[in-house]
Amino acid sequence: MDINSFIEKKIKQYAQSIIDGSDKKDEHALGEMVFYMALRRVISGAVNMQDIGMMDAVNDTLQELGIIEDGKQFYK
């Protein structure tokens, strides 16, 4: 599965979770959707500054944990 298909699958999954869920489940699903929607905009080139900030924060955290090398980006 390519990354675009993965992102679309996740967005649909969490949207359905909101439709089917409770308040507690809704909050979790919304958090996931916000991330995946931002990642979709980054990949598609329709990015905004908040999206860039979110990706930078995730990227910095992954670098600090040693999961990705300094100077690399997880989303490219």
KAZI-V664819 format. One record per backbone hydrogen bond with DSSP energy under -1.0 kcal/mol. NH is the residue of the N-H (numbers start at 1). CO is the residue of the C=O. E is the energy in kcal/mol with one decimal. If there is no record, write none. Layout:
nh=<NH:NH>
co=<CO:CO>
e=<E:E>
This chain:
nh=<6:7:8:9:10:11:12:13:14:15:16:17:18:19:20:21:26:27:28:29:30:31:32:33:34:35:36:37:38:39:40:41:42:43:44:45:46:52:53:54:55:56:57:58:59:60:61:62:63:64:65:66:67:68:72:76>
co=<2:3:4:5:6:7:8:9:10:11:12:13:14:15:16:17:22:23:24:25:26:27:28:29:30:31:32:33:34:35:36:37:38:39:40:41:41:48:49:50:51:52:53:54:55:56:57:58:59:60:61:63:62:62:69:73>
e=<-2.3:-2.6:-2.4:-2.4:-2.3:-2.5:-2.4:-2.4:-2.6:-2.2:-2.3:-1.8:-1.8:-2.0:-2.5:-1.9:-3.0:-1.9:-1.4:-2.5:-2.8:-2.0:-2.0:-2.7:-2.7:-1.6:-2.5:-2.9:-1.9:-2.7:-2.2:-1.9:-2.3:-2.6:-2.2:-1.1:-1.5:-2.0:-2.3:-2.4:-2.6:-2.6:-2.2:-2.3:-2.9:-3.0:-2.0:-2.5:-2.3:-2.5:-1.9:-1.3:-2.4:-1.1:-1.8:-1.1>
